């Protein structure tokens, strides 16, 4: 593996595990087993290295992410639950593949870093444009801004809930739960976010938009999942 590629892969893994701010260029080069000046030579700065990871990995994984997402969306009569399921499956399969296992944790690290979170755009999450397009005819009563906001919130949930990290790891440490239950619960939660489900009790005055939104969510095929407490 060439030095530049080795730096990209090593930095992506360390950023995913530790966060960007807590990872130094010296640690990256030491982990990679190469010269301390390699980051400066190949990228110029840590910020340029972060941007290079986004560019390289987006280009490399874009086709796989889009294929995984599109392959799990039905040909017709698409529901919000179908969209959520496709998003979760694509993220989970990517997280379990050797070439993509650190990509979503790396994106989560980006989103938690004020200096670099602006890099998480539609290029870094290529399926987001397809999600918005599929969601549009299913949510005619909301603005485009709210639709994009819901998709963004759903992606944040998936970034932290897919694979064996983040929320999934925490839930597994609290209760006995299977991988299938975790995926079902994540899909149901993402469905609710995309549909805009709000408990009736949380809406001032009782019935109204909250009740309507909740009805909309439950009409899209959510399936309850249970986990037994330890």
N, CA, C and O of each residue as an XYZ file, in Angstrom:
920
protein
N       0.837     -1.192      0.000
C       0.000      0.000      0.000
C       0.880      1.253      0.000
O       1.814      1.351      0.796
N       0.590      2.208     -0.883
C       1.372      3.427     -0.972
C       1.217      4.256      0.309
O       0.226      4.132      1.028
N       2.210      5.095      0.574
C       2.230      5.882      1.812
C       0.983      6.749      1.953
O       0.400      6.809      3.035
N       0.565      7.417      0.889
C      -0.611      8.274      0.954
C      -1.859      7.468      1.337
O      -2.638      7.887      2.193
N      -2.038      6.319      0.701
C      -3.190      5.476      0.994
C      -3.118      4.946      2.423
O      -4.138      4.860      3.106
N      -1.930      4.595      2.870
C      -1.753      4.112      4.234
C      -2.127      5.197      5.248
O      -2.752      4.910      6.268
N      -1.748      6.425      4.965
C      -2.109      7.533      5.855
C      -3.622      7.748      5.891
O      -4.189      7.984      6.957
N      -4.266      7.667      4.748
C      -5.721      7.857      4.686
C      -6.438      6.795      5.516
O      -7.326      7.121      6.305
N      -6.066      5.544      5.347
C      -6.730      4.448      6.063
C      -6.440      4.513      7.565
O      -7.337      4.316      8.386
N      -5.186      4.789      7.915
C      -4.823      4.857      9.330
C      -5.522      6.024     10.011
O      -6.053      5.877     11.112
N      -5.524      7.170      9.365
C      -6.169      8.353      9.942
C      -7.667      8.144     10.080
O      -8.254      8.527     11.092
N      -8.289      7.546      9.085
C      -9.730      7.290      9.152
C     -10.066      6.418     10.369
O     -11.022      6.690     11.096
N      -9.272      5.378     10.573
C      -9.529      4.473     11.700
C      -9.330      5.178     13.042
O     -10.147      5.018     13.949
N      -8.266      5.947     13.176
C      -7.997      6.637     14.427
C      -9.024      7.747     14.688
O      -9.468      7.931     15.822
N      -9.396      8.475     13.647
C     -10.419      9.500     13.803
C     -11.741      8.869     14.237
O     -12.450      9.416     15.082
N     -12.065      7.718     13.655
C     -13.307      7.027     14.002
C     -13.292      6.542     15.445
O     -14.307      6.614     16.138
N     -12.148      6.051     15.894
C     -12.045      5.491     17.242
C     -11.910      6.563     18.322
O     -12.459      6.413     19.413
N     -11.191      7.632     18.029
C     -10.828      8.606     19.066
C     -11.430      9.998     18.880
O     -11.440     10.806     19.808
N     -11.930     10.271     17.679
C     -12.340     11.628     17.369
C     -11.202     12.369     16.700
O     -10.038     11.995     16.843
N     -11.534     13.410     15.977
C     -10.525     14.130     15.205
C      -9.638     14.980     16.097
O      -8.416     14.971     15.946
N     -10.237     15.713     17.021
C      -9.464     16.631     17.866
C      -8.458     15.889     18.734
O      -7.387     16.418     19.030
N      -8.790     14.669     19.146
C      -7.921     13.916     20.054
C      -6.861     13.097     19.324
O      -6.063     12.409     19.960
N      -6.848     13.164     18.011
C      -5.875     12.398     17.229
C      -4.872     13.355     16.591
O      -5.254     14.240     15.825
N      -3.607     13.178     16.903
C      -2.555     14.049     16.360
C      -1.948     13.431     15.111
O      -2.042     12.224     14.891
N      -1.332     14.265     14.305
C      -0.647     13.753     13.112
C       0.528     12.870     13.500
O       0.864     11.931     12.778
N       1.153     13.162     14.632
C       2.259     12.326     15.101
C       1.765     10.922     15.443
O       2.438      9.932     15.155
N       0.592     10.846     16.056
C       0.030      9.536     16.382
C      -0.313      8.764     15.109
O      -0.116      7.550     15.044
N      -0.821      9.461     14.107
C      -1.173      8.815     12.848
C       0.056      8.211     12.180
O       0.033      7.059     11.747
N       1.117      8.985     12.100
C       2.331      8.476     11.444
C       2.972      7.355     12.256
O       3.515      6.406     11.690
N       2.909      7.465     13.588
C       3.468      6.401     14.429
C       2.693      5.111     14.242
O       3.280      4.032     14.155
N       1.373      5.221     14.180
C       0.521      4.039     13.997
C       0.772      3.411     12.627
O       0.747      2.190     12.473
N       1.010      4.263     11.646
C       1.261      3.768     10.287
C       2.685      3.265     10.116
O       2.987      2.560      9.154
N       3.572      3.630     11.059
C       4.958      3.185     10.984
C       5.763      3.879      9.905
O       6.614      3.268      9.258
N       5.486      5.173      9.714
C       6.187      5.925      8.680
C       6.732      7.232      9.265
O       6.521      7.530     10.441
N       7.426      7.998      8.440
C       8.078      9.224      8.885
C       7.098     10.212      9.503
O       5.958     10.328      9.053
N       7.541     10.921     10.531
C       6.727     11.894     11.241
C       6.280     13.039     10.330
O       5.250     13.665     10.579
N       7.044     13.308      9.286
C       6.735     14.416      8.378
C       5.848     14.003      7.206
O       5.588     14.808      6.312
N       5.386     12.761      7.204
C       4.653     12.241      6.047
C       3.332     12.963      5.807
O       2.955     13.206      4.661
N       2.624     13.309      6.891
C       1.343     14.004      6.730
C       1.559     15.353      6.060
O       0.834     15.717      5.134
N       2.557     16.089      6.529
C       2.841     17.400      5.936
C       3.268     17.252      4.479
O       2.882     18.056      3.630
N       4.058     16.234      4.193
C       4.566     16.042      2.832
C       3.439     15.711      1.854
O       3.388     16.257      0.752
N       2.531     14.808      2.263
C       1.493     14.337      1.341
C       0.233     15.200      1.347
O      -0.480     15.258      0.345
N      -0.048     15.873      2.471
C      -1.310     16.612      2.565
C      -1.144     18.083      2.954
O      -2.003     18.906      2.634
N      -0.079     18.411      3.622
C       0.162     19.789      4.021
C      -0.286     20.127      5.411
O       0.343     20.943      6.084
N      -1.386     19.503      5.870
C      -1.905     19.787      7.205
C      -2.890     18.703      7.612
O      -3.317     17.891      6.791
N      -3.241     18.704      8.884
C      -4.236     17.759      9.394
C      -5.593     18.031      8.761
O      -6.317     17.097      8.412
N      -5.943     19.315      8.610
C      -7.227     19.668      7.995
C      -7.307     19.152      6.563
O      -8.345     18.648      6.135
N      -6.223     19.277      5.838
C      -6.195     18.783      4.456
C      -6.297     17.265      4.422
O      -6.878     16.706      3.491
N      -5.741     16.591      5.423
C      -5.850     15.131      5.520
C      -7.304     14.722      5.743
O      -7.790     13.778      5.120
N      -7.998     15.435      6.634
C      -9.409     15.137      6.885
C     -10.215     15.294      5.597
O     -11.012     14.424      5.249
N     -10.006     16.395      4.901
C     -10.720     16.636      3.650
C     -10.392     15.559      2.613
O     -11.267     15.134      1.859
N      -9.141     15.124      2.575
C      -8.738     14.088      1.624
C      -9.442     12.770      1.915
O      -9.789     12.036      0.990
N      -9.657     12.461      3.205
C     -10.381     11.236      3.558
C     -11.807     11.325      3.056
O     -12.315     10.376      2.458
N     -12.462     12.458      3.292
C     -13.842     12.640      2.823
C     -13.912     12.465      1.310
O     -14.767     11.737      0.804
N     -13.010     13.135      0.588
C     -13.019     13.047     -0.872
C     -12.741     11.631     -1.360
O     -13.453     11.114     -2.221
N     -11.704     11.007     -0.809
C     -11.298      9.677     -1.274
C     -12.341      8.625     -0.948
O     -12.692      7.809     -1.800
N     -12.835      8.641      0.273
C     -13.773      7.605      0.698
C     -15.153      7.803      0.069
O     -15.837      6.831     -0.249
N     -15.556      9.052     -0.110
C     -16.837      9.303     -0.768
C     -16.807      8.771     -2.193
O     -17.746      8.116     -2.644
N     -15.730      9.058     -2.887
C     -15.593      8.580     -4.263
C     -15.528      7.060     -4.309
O     -16.123      6.432     -5.185
N     -14.805      6.475     -3.362
C     -14.600      5.023     -3.347
C     -15.867      4.261     -2.963
O     -16.160      3.209     -3.531
N     -16.619      4.799     -1.995
C     -17.741      4.057     -1.440
C     -19.096      4.500     -1.969
O     -20.105      3.843     -1.712
N     -19.132      5.613     -2.708
C     -20.405      6.162     -3.165
C     -21.236      5.126     -3.917
O     -22.419      4.944     -3.626
N     -20.616      4.447     -4.885
C     -21.348      3.472     -5.691
C     -21.891      2.333     -4.824
O     -23.017      1.880     -5.029
N     -21.090      1.868     -3.851
C     -21.539      0.782     -2.978
C     -22.715      1.227     -2.113
O     -23.686      0.487     -1.958
N     -22.632      2.434     -1.548
C     -23.709      2.924     -0.696
C     -24.997      3.079     -1.500
O     -26.067      2.661     -1.058
N     -24.887      3.681     -2.680
C     -26.070      3.882     -3.513
C     -26.666      2.540     -3.956
O     -27.885      2.376     -4.001
N     -25.781      1.578     -4.282
C     -26.267      0.260     -4.703
C     -26.985     -0.448     -3.565
O     -28.061     -1.012     -3.761
N     -26.392     -0.420     -2.374
C     -27.010     -1.075     -1.225
C     -28.351     -0.445     -0.887
O     -29.312     -1.142     -0.562
N     -28.409      0.880     -0.965
C     -29.667      1.560     -0.667
C     -30.723      1.238     -1.720
O     -31.835      0.831     -1.382
N     -30.381      1.419     -2.988
C     -31.341      1.204     -4.070
C     -31.811     -0.252     -4.123
O     -32.968     -0.526     -4.440
N     -30.910     -1.174     -3.813
C     -31.265     -2.583     -3.871
C     -32.248     -3.024     -2.811
O     -32.808     -4.116     -2.907
N     -32.473     -2.197     -1.798
C     -33.402     -2.557     -0.732
C     -34.668     -1.716     -0.737
O     -35.472     -1.799      0.192
N     -34.852     -0.904     -1.779
C     -36.082     -0.133     -1.936
C     -36.987     -0.863     -2.922
O     -36.541     -1.178     -4.025
N     -38.236     -1.144     -2.570
C     -39.142     -1.833     -3.494
C     -39.344     -1.034     -4.785
O     -39.141      0.179     -4.815
N     -39.744     -1.731     -5.845
C     -39.952     -1.081     -7.132
C     -41.186     -0.179     -7.134
O     -41.222      0.820     -7.853
N     -42.181     -0.519     -6.347
C     -43.408      0.277     -6.315
C     -44.025      0.301     -4.939
O     -43.665     -0.498     -4.074
N     -44.967      1.228     -4.728
C     -45.677      1.359     -3.453
C     -44.706      1.480     -2.272
O     -44.850      0.794     -1.259
N     -43.735      2.347     -2.421
C     -42.723      2.535     -1.379
C     -43.335      3.241     -0.177
O     -44.046      4.235     -0.325
N     -43.057      2.726      1.002
C     -43.513      3.352      2.244
C     -42.325      3.983      2.963
O     -41.171      3.735      2.612
N     -42.615      4.792      3.961
C     -41.544      5.402      4.743
C     -40.740      4.330      5.460
O     -39.525      4.456      5.615
N     -41.412      3.284      5.893
C     -40.703      2.178      6.543
C     -39.743      1.504      5.566
O     -38.644      1.109      5.954
N     -40.148      1.371      4.304
C     -39.250      0.806      3.283
C     -37.988      1.653      3.141
O     -36.883      1.119      3.048
N     -38.157      2.978      3.125
C     -37.019      3.885      2.999
C     -36.084      3.723      4.196
O     -34.867      3.619      4.038
N     -36.671      3.703      5.401
C     -35.870      3.552      6.614
C     -35.117      2.224      6.606
O     -33.939      2.163      6.958
N     -35.812      1.167      6.202
C     -35.181     -0.161      6.144
C     -33.989     -0.156      5.193
O     -32.934     -0.701      5.517
N     -34.149      0.452      4.027
C     -33.063      0.501      3.050
C     -31.877      1.290      3.587
O     -30.729      0.904      3.370
N     -32.141      2.388      4.283
C     -31.068      3.194      4.869
C     -30.298      2.392      5.911
O     -29.067      2.414      5.933
N     -31.017      1.688      6.769
C     -30.383      0.921      7.844
C     -29.593     -0.254      7.279
O     -28.475     -0.517      7.723
N     -30.161     -0.963      6.307
C     -29.466     -2.103      5.715
C     -28.175     -1.655      5.025
O     -27.133     -2.292      5.174
N     -28.250     -0.557      4.272
C     -27.061     -0.060      3.578
C     -25.960      0.295      4.566
O     -24.796     -0.047      4.359
N     -26.334      0.988      5.647
C     -25.345      1.389      6.653
C     -24.769      0.185      7.373
O     -23.568      0.132      7.638
N     -25.622     -0.788      7.692
C     -25.176     -1.968      8.422
C     -24.236     -2.822      7.579
O     -23.201     -3.278      8.067
N     -24.592     -3.037      6.322
C     -23.727     -3.834      5.453
C     -22.397     -3.130      5.218
O     -21.351     -3.775      5.138
N     -22.441     -1.803      5.108
C     -21.209     -1.057      4.936
C     -20.333     -1.180      6.184
O     -19.116     -1.332      6.083
N     -20.965     -1.113      7.366
C     -20.226     -1.184      8.625
C     -19.585     -2.547      8.832
O     -18.578     -2.662      9.530
N     -20.168     -3.588      8.223
C     -19.657     -4.939      8.412
C     -18.649     -5.331      7.340
O     -18.063     -6.411      7.405
N     -18.442     -4.461      6.354
C     -17.484     -4.744      5.292
C     -16.138     -4.131      5.641
O     -16.077     -3.022      6.171
N     -15.073     -4.839      5.351
C     -13.743     -4.397      5.744
C     -13.401     -3.009      5.202
O     -12.788     -2.203      5.902
N     -13.793     -2.728      3.964
C     -13.425     -1.452      3.358
C     -14.253     -0.283      3.881
O     -13.862      0.875      3.732
N     -15.400     -0.586      4.496
C     -16.265      0.504      4.935
C     -16.551      0.549      6.420
O     -17.372      1.351      6.865
N     -15.895     -0.293      7.196
C     -16.245     -0.434      8.612
C     -15.984      0.834      9.420
O     -16.639      1.060     10.437
N     -15.029      1.671      8.981
C     -14.724      2.892      9.725
C     -15.346      4.141      9.107
O     -15.211      5.239      9.647
N     -16.029      3.970      7.972
C     -16.532      5.146      7.258
C     -17.608      5.881      8.044
O     -17.507      7.093      8.234
N     -18.634      5.173      8.505
C     -19.696      5.834      9.246
C     -19.234      6.354     10.603
O     -19.628      7.456     10.984
N     -18.410      5.604     11.357
C     -17.860      6.193     12.587
C     -17.016      7.435     12.311
O     -17.000      8.374     13.107
N     -16.317      7.431     11.178
C     -15.549      8.610     10.798
C     -16.478      9.783     10.520
O     -16.196     10.906     10.940
N     -17.588      9.539      9.814
C     -18.564     10.604      9.562
C     -19.164     11.112     10.873
O     -19.398     12.310     11.032
N     -19.412     10.194     11.810
C     -19.936     10.607     13.113
C     -18.929     11.500     13.836
O     -19.310     12.478     14.479
N     -17.639     11.162     13.728
C     -16.597     11.996     14.330
C     -16.579     13.375     13.685
O     -16.386     14.382     14.367
N     -16.782     13.422     12.366
C     -16.851     14.706     11.669
C     -18.000     15.551     12.197
O     -17.846     16.748     12.441
N     -19.155     14.915     12.369
C     -20.344     15.651     12.799
C     -20.197     16.190     14.216
O     -20.845     17.171     14.583
N     -19.349     15.554     15.008
C     -19.137     15.992     16.388
C     -17.985     16.972     16.524
O     -17.674     17.417     17.629
N     -17.352     17.309     15.415
C     -16.229     18.233     15.453
C     -16.630     19.552     14.809
O     -16.897     19.590     13.608
N     -16.679     20.644     15.587
C     -17.147     21.929     15.040
C     -16.297     22.450     13.890
O     -16.791     23.210     13.057
N     -15.035     22.061     13.829
C     -14.165     22.553     12.775
C     -14.429     21.881     11.437
O     -14.194     22.467     10.381
N     -14.926     20.633     11.488
C     -15.032     19.860     10.250
C     -16.447     19.398      9.919
O     -16.644     18.787      8.868
N     -17.436     19.661     10.762
C     -18.761     19.096     10.517
C     -19.402     19.603      9.220
O     -20.300     18.960      8.677
N     -18.938     20.755      8.726
C     -19.500     21.268      7.470
C     -19.168     20.353      6.286
O     -19.784     20.468      5.227
N     -18.205     19.453      6.458
C     -17.827     18.548      5.377
C     -18.837     17.425      5.191
O     -18.843     16.762      4.154
N     -19.702     17.203      6.199
C     -20.709     16.151      6.089
C     -21.883     16.717      5.300
O     -22.825     17.255      5.882
N     -21.827     16.595      3.993
C     -22.877     17.096      3.123
C     -23.396     15.962      2.254
O     -23.132     14.794      2.541
N     -24.121     16.283      1.206
C     -24.702     15.234      0.369
C     -23.637     14.405     -0.341
O     -23.913     13.280     -0.757
N     -22.418     14.943     -0.488
C     -21.350     14.161     -1.094
C     -20.902     13.049     -0.153
O     -20.621     11.934     -0.591
N     -20.835     13.356      1.139
C     -20.393     12.369      2.120
C     -21.486     11.347      2.430
O     -21.186     10.229      2.849
N     -22.743     11.719      2.227
C     -23.875     10.813      2.458
C     -24.698     10.754      1.171
O     -25.778     11.339      1.097
N     -24.188     10.049      0.157
C     -24.796     10.091     -1.168
C     -26.237      9.612     -1.217
O     -26.993     10.037     -2.091
N     -26.641      8.726     -0.286
C     -28.006      8.236     -0.332
C     -29.016      9.279      0.119
O     -30.216      9.103     -0.093
N     -28.548     10.376      0.745
C     -29.473     11.368      1.299
C     -30.335     12.004      0.218
O     -31.513     12.270      0.454
N     -29.776     12.254     -0.959
C     -30.551     12.854     -2.039
C     -31.659     11.917     -2.499
O     -32.777     12.353     -2.771
N     -31.342     10.619     -2.586
C     -32.349      9.639     -2.982
C     -33.434      9.521     -1.922
O     -34.607      9.351     -2.254
N     -33.055      9.608     -0.652
C     -34.027      9.532      0.434
C     -35.001     10.702      0.358
O     -36.212     10.511      0.467
N     -34.478     11.908      0.174
C     -35.337     13.091      0.070
C     -36.302     12.942     -1.102
O     -37.484     13.268     -0.982
N     -35.801     12.449     -2.234
C     -36.652     12.286     -3.415
C     -37.775     11.280     -3.158
O     -38.917     11.516     -3.554
N     -37.462     10.161     -2.501
C     -38.480      9.152     -2.204
C     -39.457      9.634     -1.139
O     -40.633      9.270     -1.157
N     -38.972     10.449     -0.217
C     -39.802     10.910      0.888
C     -40.772     12.006      0.460
O     -41.823     12.172      1.080
N     -40.440     12.753     -0.584
C     -41.238     13.909     -0.994
C     -42.709     13.578     -1.261
O     -43.574     14.246     -0.694
N     -43.040     12.588     -2.092
C     -44.463     12.310     -2.333
C     -45.185     11.708     -1.123
O     -46.415     11.698     -1.075
N     -44.420     11.206     -0.146
C     -45.028     10.592      1.040
C     -45.259     11.603      2.156
O     -45.948     11.304      3.132
N     -44.690     12.793      2.019
C     -44.838     13.830      3.047
C     -45.234     15.154      2.388
O     -44.485     16.128      2.465
N     -46.393     15.198      1.748
C     -46.786     16.397      1.001
C     -47.104     17.602      1.882
O     -47.122     18.733      1.396
N     -47.351     17.376      3.155
C     -47.780     18.471      4.011
C     -46.675     19.224      4.723
O     -46.954     20.072      5.571
N     -45.412     18.927      4.392
C     -44.313     19.607      5.071
C     -43.439     20.337      4.057
O     -43.505     20.066      2.858
N     -42.632     21.252      4.544
C     -41.754     22.017      3.666
C     -40.529     21.193      3.286
O     -40.221     20.188      3.925
N     -39.841     21.630      2.246
C     -38.608     20.958      1.835
C     -37.566     21.034      2.946
O     -36.813     20.086      3.169
N     -37.530     22.174      3.641
C     -36.563     22.339      4.732
C     -36.805     21.312      5.833
O     -35.857     20.723      6.353
N     -38.074     21.095      6.190
C     -38.367     20.114      7.239
C     -38.057     18.702      6.763
O     -37.601     17.864      7.542
N     -38.301     18.443      5.497
C     -38.017     17.114      4.947
C     -36.516     16.824      5.005
O     -36.102     15.740      5.416
N     -35.711     17.792      4.593
C     -34.255     17.628      4.641
C     -33.785     17.489      6.081
O     -32.868     16.721      6.371
N     -34.423     18.242      6.988
C     -34.061     18.154      8.406
C     -34.331     16.747      8.948
O     -33.507     16.186      9.670
N     -35.474     16.192      8.597
C     -35.801     14.838      9.056
C     -34.790     13.825      8.529
O     -34.361     12.933      9.261
N     -34.409     13.961      7.260
C     -33.424     13.044      6.680
C     -32.084     13.188      7.398
O     -31.407     12.197      7.672
N     -31.710     14.430      7.698
C     -30.456     14.649      8.424
C     -30.480     14.000      9.796
O     -29.507     13.364     10.200
N     -31.600     14.156     10.525
C     -31.728     13.525     11.847
C     -31.688     12.010     11.735
O     -31.093     11.338     12.578
N     -32.319     11.468     10.700
C     -32.314     10.015     10.502
C     -30.893      9.517     10.231
O     -30.499      8.467     10.738
N     -30.132     10.255      9.446
C     -28.756      9.854      9.159
C     -27.897      9.877     10.421
O     -27.041      9.012     10.607
N     -28.125     10.868     11.292
C     -27.381     10.919     12.554
C     -27.694      9.679     13.390
O     -26.790      9.070     13.962
N     -28.960      9.309     13.463
C     -29.346      8.110     14.206
C     -28.664      6.866     13.638
O     -28.167      6.023     14.385
N     -28.647      6.765     12.321
C     -28.061      5.592     11.684
C     -26.549      5.556     11.892
O     -25.974      4.490     12.113
N     -25.912      6.713     11.820
C     -24.464      6.763     12.033
C     -24.081      6.247     13.415
O     -23.057      5.585     13.583
N     -24.923      6.563     14.403
C     -24.608      6.147     15.774
C     -25.204      4.800     16.130
O     -24.812      4.199     17.130
N     -26.148      4.310     15.328
C     -26.850      3.078     15.686
C     -26.484      1.866     14.871
O     -26.763      0.743     15.293
N     -25.862      2.047     13.706
C     -25.511      0.906     12.860
C     -24.204      0.280     13.312
O     -23.370      0.935     13.938
N     -24.033     -0.991     12.989
C     -22.792     -1.682     13.352
C     -22.767     -2.036     14.829
O     -23.813     -2.201     15.455
N     -21.565     -2.152     15.381
C     -21.412     -2.566     16.777
C     -20.897     -1.436     17.657
O     -20.313     -1.693     18.710
N     -21.104     -0.194     17.243
C     -20.586      0.950     17.974
C     -21.730      1.815     18.491
O     -22.907      1.524     18.277
N     -21.349      2.875     19.172
C     -22.300      3.907     19.552
C     -23.486      3.389     20.339
O     -23.330      2.674     21.329
N     -24.676      3.757     19.886
C     -25.909      3.408     20.588
C     -26.077      1.901     20.693
O     -26.469      1.388     21.742
N     -25.780      1.185     19.603
C     -25.934     -0.267     19.625
C     -25.069     -0.898     20.712
O     -25.510     -1.803     21.420
N     -23.856     -0.421     20.837
C     -22.952     -0.943     21.860
C     -23.482     -0.638     23.257
O     -23.413     -1.483     24.150
N     -24.011      0.571     23.443
C     -24.520      0.964     24.755
C     -25.753      0.154     25.132
O     -25.857     -0.325     26.261
N     -26.695     -0.004     24.190
C     -27.907     -0.775     24.470
C     -27.549     -2.214     24.817
O     -28.119     -2.791     25.744
N     -26.616     -2.792     24.085
C     -26.210     -4.177     24.343
C     -25.582     -4.344     25.718
O     -25.626     -5.429     26.297
N     -24.991     -3.259     26.246
C     -24.391     -3.325     27.577
C     -25.444     -3.197     28.678
O     -25.161     -3.480     29.842
N     -26.655     -2.772     28.317
C     -27.701     -2.553     29.307
C     -28.727     -3.686     29.370
O     -29.233     -4.011     30.444
N     -29.027     -4.279     28.228
C     -30.064     -5.306     28.159
C     -29.628     -6.426     27.228
O     -28.734     -6.257     26.399
N     -30.282     -7.580     27.382
C     -30.067     -8.686     26.460
C     -30.850     -8.398     25.186
O     -32.077     -8.307     25.214
N     -30.155     -8.257     24.089
C     -30.812     -7.907     22.832
C     -30.029     -8.520     21.683
O     -28.800     -8.569     21.717
N     -30.739     -8.984     20.669
C     -30.092     -9.598     19.518
C     -29.788     -8.541     18.452
O     -30.317     -7.430     18.485
N     -28.938     -8.911     17.528
C     -28.611     -8.015     16.415
C     -29.863     -7.686     15.619
O     -30.053     -6.543     15.203
N     -30.732     -8.695     15.400
C     -31.954     -8.474     14.635
C     -32.878     -7.498     15.341
O     -33.512     -6.663     14.695
N     -32.961     -7.596     16.680
C     -33.799     -6.664     17.431
C     -33.257     -5.242     17.331
O     -34.022     -4.287     17.193
N     -31.930     -5.106     17.402
C     -31.327     -3.782     17.280
C     -31.638     -3.164     15.924
O     -31.971     -1.982     15.844
N     -31.534     -3.953     14.858
C     -31.812     -3.440     13.522
C     -33.283     -3.069     13.371
O     -33.612     -2.061     12.745
N     -34.165     -3.882     13.942
C     -35.594     -3.579     13.877
C     -35.914     -2.297     14.630
O     -36.664     -1.451     14.142
N     -35.339     -2.159     15.827
C     -35.595     -0.955     16.610
C     -35.026      0.285     15.931
O     -35.642      1.350     15.958
N     -33.850      0.144     15.321
C     -33.266      1.273     14.614
C     -34.134      1.648     13.415
O     -34.382      2.829     13.173
N     -34.596      0.650     12.665
C     -35.460      0.916     11.514
C     -36.750      1.590     11.933
O     -37.189      2.540     11.285
N     -37.372      1.111     13.015
C     -38.620      1.711     13.496
C     -38.411      3.150     13.960
O     -39.257      4.014     13.728
N     -37.271      3.403     14.620
C     -36.981      4.756     15.089
C     -36.751      5.700     13.921
O     -37.248      6.826     13.913
N     -35.992      5.234     12.933
C     -35.747      6.050     11.743
C     -37.052      6.309     10.997
O     -37.264      7.405     10.478
N     -37.930      5.303     10.941
C     -39.241      5.484     10.317
C     -40.011      6.606     10.996
O     -40.596      7.462     10.331
N     -40.008      6.598     12.321
C     -40.718      7.632     13.075
C     -40.141      9.023     12.812
O     -40.883      9.997     12.688
N     -38.818      9.107     12.727
C     -38.177     10.396     12.469
C     -38.538     10.903     11.075
O     -38.880     12.074     10.914
N     -38.465     10.040     10.071
C     -38.793     10.443      8.708
C     -40.263     10.828      8.573
O     -40.613     11.741      7.826
N     -41.116     10.119      9.308
C     -42.558     10.400      9.234
C     -42.959     11.591     10.092
O     -44.037     12.156      9.912
N     -42.089     11.975     11.028
C     -42.399     13.097     11.900
C     -43.318     12.718     13.024
O     -44.170     13.513     13.421
N     -43.165     11.498     13.560
C     -44.048     11.023     14.625
C     -43.770     11.761     15.916
O     -42.619     11.867     16.340
N     -44.819     12.274     16.545
C     -44.725     12.937     17.842
C     -45.825     12.384     18.731
O     -46.988     12.391     18.329
N     -45.494     11.898     19.941
C     -46.525     11.401     20.843
C     -47.588     12.465     21.089
O     -47.262     13.643     21.234
N     -48.856     12.061     21.139
C     -49.959     13.003     21.339
C     -49.771     13.805     22.607
O     -50.055     15.002     22.628
N     -49.293     13.164     23.671
C     -49.132     13.836     24.959
C     -48.101     14.936     24.911
O     -48.087     15.814     25.774
N     -47.213     14.901     23.885
C     -46.163     15.906     23.795
C     -46.618     17.148     23.044
O     -45.877     18.126     22.943
N     -47.846     17.105     22.516
C     -48.359     18.219     21.742
C     -49.303     19.052     22.589
O     -50.284     18.510     23.099
N     -49.053     20.349     22.765
C     -49.950     21.202     23.543
C     -51.371     21.130     23.008
O     -51.595     21.250     21.804
N     -52.329     20.934     23.905
C     -53.724     20.882     23.491
C     -54.178     19.516     23.054
O     -55.301     19.357     22.577
N     -53.312     18.512     23.209
C     -53.715     17.149     22.880
C     -53.679     16.896     21.391
O     -52.642     17.113     20.765
N     -54.810     16.429     20.778
C     -54.824     16.089     19.356
C     -54.458     17.280     18.487
O     -54.614     18.434     18.886
N     -53.984     16.988     17.333
C     -53.538     18.046     16.429
C     -52.447     17.497     15.558
O     -52.531     16.361     15.092
N     -51.422     18.285     15.329
C     -50.374     17.824     14.446
C     -49.651     16.611     15.016
O     -49.280     15.694     14.283
N     -49.452     16.617     16.352
C     -48.758     15.490     16.955
C     -49.483     14.191     16.721
O     -48.872     13.193     16.342
N     -50.807     14.194     16.948
C     -51.580     12.983     16.756
C     -51.578     12.571     15.299
O     -51.462     11.387     14.982
N     -51.708     13.557     14.400
C     -51.718     13.237     12.978
C     -50.391     12.663     12.538
O     -50.350     11.701     11.770
N     -49.293     13.250     13.022
C     -47.974     12.760     12.636
C     -47.754     11.359     13.139
O     -47.183     10.517     12.446
N     -48.222     11.106     14.385
C     -48.043      9.773     14.943
C     -48.821      8.754     14.137
O     -48.349      7.642     13.901
N     -50.028      9.141     13.712
C     -50.813      8.243     12.883
C     -50.131      7.971     11.568
O     -50.163      6.850     11.060
N     -49.513      8.995     11.018
C     -48.807      8.823      9.752
C     -47.682      7.815      9.895
O     -47.480      6.973      9.019
N     -46.951      7.900     10.996
C     -45.817      6.999     11.192
C     -46.277      5.567     11.341
O     -45.706      4.661     10.736
N     -47.334      5.351     12.165
C     -47.751      3.983     12.428
C     -48.410      3.352     11.217
O     -48.575      2.133     11.170
N     -48.792      4.161     10.231
C     -49.400      3.598      9.038
C     -48.369      3.108      8.039
O     -48.728      2.584      6.985
N     -47.105      3.270      8.352
C     -46.059      2.888      7.396
C     -45.349      1.612      7.783
O     -44.203      1.395      7.389
N     -46.011      0.764      8.550
C     -45.488     -0.580      8.746
C     -44.454     -0.746      9.820
O     -43.594     -1.618      9.698
N     -44.491      0.056     10.881
C     -43.545     -0.162     11.962
C     -43.853     -1.476     12.654
O     -45.016     -1.848     12.812
N     -42.798     -2.183     13.070
C     -42.952     -3.452     13.761
C     -42.309     -3.347     15.133
O     -41.131     -3.006     15.234
N     -43.061     -3.635     16.193
C     -42.494     -3.503     17.526
C     -41.395     -4.515     17.750
O     -41.442     -5.638     17.247
N     -40.396     -4.089     18.523
C     -39.320     -4.988     18.896
C     -39.129     -4.914     20.403
O     -39.301     -3.853     21.003
N     -38.779     -6.022     21.006
C     -38.632     -6.058     22.449
C     -37.255     -6.521     22.819
O     -36.594     -7.224     22.055
N     -36.821     -6.125     23.993
C     -35.546     -6.591     24.517
C     -35.745     -6.915     25.989
O     -36.321     -6.118     26.729
N     -35.278     -8.065     26.412
C     -35.462     -8.461     27.791
C     -34.373     -7.855     28.672
O     -33.190     -7.893     28.331
N     -34.785     -7.298     29.803
C     -33.817     -6.699     30.715
C     -32.996     -7.762     31.386
O     -33.460     -8.864     31.677
N     -31.747     -7.387     31.622
C     -30.869     -8.339     32.315
C     -31.247     -8.427     33.764
O     -30.627     -9.175     34.519
